[in-house]
Amino acid sequence: MAASKCINHDYRDAVGRCRQCHKPLCGECQLVTEEGVFCGEECYEKTKAFHARVAAMEQSEKPKRKLPAGLGCLLKLAVFVLIVVLALYFFLGIDSIDSFLELISKLKGKLLPR
């Protein structure tokens, strides 16, 4: 397997590649920065601009809000009560507190005879 040759010096073996465009570079042609190795200022500036856009997008994301712990339980309880009330209304014909109390007294009379 042949070693890659520098894009600027075809007689030198490449020792690295540009982080942006991936062109092979010899030690003399490398622009070494804290972000990595580049073939020149243009690729270095493109990478810096990309990282700036990513940082701006991360900061602009809104944090997700969570419900307070007790509120979630209250919502579940409210849904449960609603289901029970709808079941009583549709299956047993209970449409008011009076009809509910009447049903309870009938059941009490049947279950607990005197």
N, C-alpha and C positions, 0 to 999 in steps of 0.2 A: 504494500500500500504506500503510495507516494505521499510525501508531505506536501501540504499546501504551500504555495509561494505567495509572498507579499503582493498586494495589489499595486504598490508603487515601485517595488524592486523585485522583478521576476527572477532574479538570481539569488534571492535570500529566502530561506524557509520562514514561514509564518510561525510566530510564537503565541498568537492569540487572535481573537476575532472581535470586531466592533460589536458592542452590546446592542446597538440600534439596527444596523444594516447587515451585520454578520460577515462582513468582508474580512478576509485574512490579512493580518498585519505582522510586520517584523517589529522587533523591539524599538527601532528608531522611529517608526511611523505611529506608534501608539500614543494617544492622548489619555493619560492615566488621571482619573478623577476619583472623588469619593463615591460616585455613583457607578464606577466601572471603567472599562477601557473602551475608547471610541476611536474612529478613524479621523475625526476632525471636529471642529466647533459646531458644524451644522447638525451632525448626529447627536452631539452632546446637548445642544439646545432643544432638539426635538424630544429627547428623553426627559429633560428637566420640565418642559411644558406639559408632557404627559403626566408626570408625577404631580404637578401642580393641579391639573384638572381632576385627578383622582382624589387628592386631598380636599379639594373644594366640594366634590360630590359627596364624600364621606361626611363632611361637616354639614351639608345641607339636608341630609336625611333626618327626618323628624323621628324622635324616639317614640316607640309604641307605648301608649298609655295602658296601664293595667287597672282593673277595677279594684277598689279596696276589698280586702278579704271578706268582710261581713256582707258587703253588697251582693257578692256572687251567691252566697247562701240565701239571702233574702229573695233574690230573683228565682232561684230554684224552688223555694217554698211557695212563692206566688204562682208559679206555673203549676205546681202540684195542686194547690188549692183550686185553681181555675179548672184543671182537669176533673177534680172531684165534683165541683159544682156543676160542670157541664154534664158529667155522667149522671148525677142525680136528676138533673133537669130532663135529659133526653130519655133515660132508661126508666126512671121511677115517676116522672111527671111532677117533680117537686119544683114549684116556681116561686115559693116564698118561704120565709121562716116559719110561718104558721103551718104550712103543709108539711114542712120538715119535722116540726114538733109533733104534729098529729101522727106522722109515720112512726116516730120514736115511741109515742105512747101506745100505739097499736102493737109494735114489736115487743114492748115491755110487757103488755098484757098477755101476749102469746108465750113469751119466754119465761115469765115469772108469774104463773097463775097463783091466785090467792087462796 
